[in-house]
Every structure is written in C-alpha cells, then in structure tokens.
C-alpha cells in the first residue's frame, strides 16, 4: 500500500518551509542578510537585548550556529555583544544602529512574505493558521516528538 505523504503533517511543514526558504533566501540577500541572519536580527527587533541562549531558544537555532552567525553579524557591525558583569558565561546581544537599519529592511521582506502567505489561504483563515502553528510549536516543546 503506498504511503500518503500529502496527509503527513511533518512532510507538509517541510514542504512549505522549503518553498519559503528558497524564495526568502534571495529576498533577504537583497536586504543584505542570509536567511539565518534575518531570523536573528528580526528576533533582536522584538527586544532591546537578548541573551544568546534566549535567542537560540526563540529562533530554534542551535548554539554553535548561533555563535558563528552572531560573530559574522558583529564583524559587519550589525550587532554588539557584551558579557554579563554578574555572570561571565552569559552574553547579551543587541542591534547596533547599522543593524537596526538592516533589520528594518529584513522586517519589510518578512512582512511581504507574511502578507503573501496569508493571501494564499485567505485573510479569514490566516489568524487560525497562525494560532494552530503556535500551538503546534508549544506542543512540540512540551513533549518529546519522536518516531514510535
């Protein structure tokens, strides 16, 4: 019996993510960012400073990749990093003025993608889809997801 991938939630999410990623790569590149860097600077837009650990958790980027990405962003003058005086292991990150300008260009790209995706499913269904995706993410964080 053939396996019906079209009804597999993980497959559908991977397929959508691949399409968005392929389209977004060029759009973010035009804004001066890789897709990974865009995820980071867009997160940094939502709070004045973040710890590296909080950024990893929020963006879903592993610690090693985050460290390399932040180093590249710092070399470009887009972010500043500062060790926490009370805990030398904790590094806080924030956008520089140049980083803010770049992040705002990235936010325009992200908003364009959000509008296009919402238009693809209809304005009435978009809020419900967003709520379902948030619930799915939270559910995945609250339990181990593995093949049985």
Secondary structure, DSSP 8 states (H G I E B T S, - for coil): ----GGG-HHHHHHHHHHHHHHHHHHHHHHTT--HHHHHHHHHHHTSS-EEHHHHHHHHT--HHHHHHHHHHHHHTTSEEEEEETTEEEEEEEEE-HHHHHHHHHHHHHHHHHHHHHHHHH-HHHHHHHHHHHHHHHHHHHHS-----
